[in-house]
Amino acid sequence: MRTPGDEQETIMRWYQTDDTATVYTSSYSMMRRFDEFVDSGDWELIKVDKCEGDIISKTYKVPKELLYGRKVKKKIAPLTEEEKKALAMRFKP
C-alpha cells in the first residue's frame, strides 16, 4: 500500500548542540536519493517503516554539516619540518 503523493513528506530535524540530524521521509523519490547517500557512506539508515509488507517511510541519520549547504572544512595535517623549511625558503626575499 503506497502512500498517496499528497501525503508524502520529508522532515529534517536537528538540535543546535548535536552534530547529527535526522531526516524522515515518506516520499519514494526522496528515499531513492537518500539511499544513494547511504550507499556512499555519508548517511546512515536508522529506521524503515512498513505497512502490509510495503515500505512507507524511512528515517536517516545525517552529519549536520551536510544539510547546511556549506562545504565541510577539512582538517589540515601539521607540516613536517621539511615542509616548513621549504615554505620558509619560498617566502624569503
PyMOL commands that set and color helices and strands:
alter all, ss='L'
color gray80, all
select helices_A, chain A and resi 5-7+28-40+65-68+81-91
alter helices_A, ss='H'
color red, helices_A
select strands_A, chain A and resi 10-13+20-25+44-51+54-63
alter strands_A, ss='S'
color yellow, strands_A
deselect
rebuild
show_as cartoon
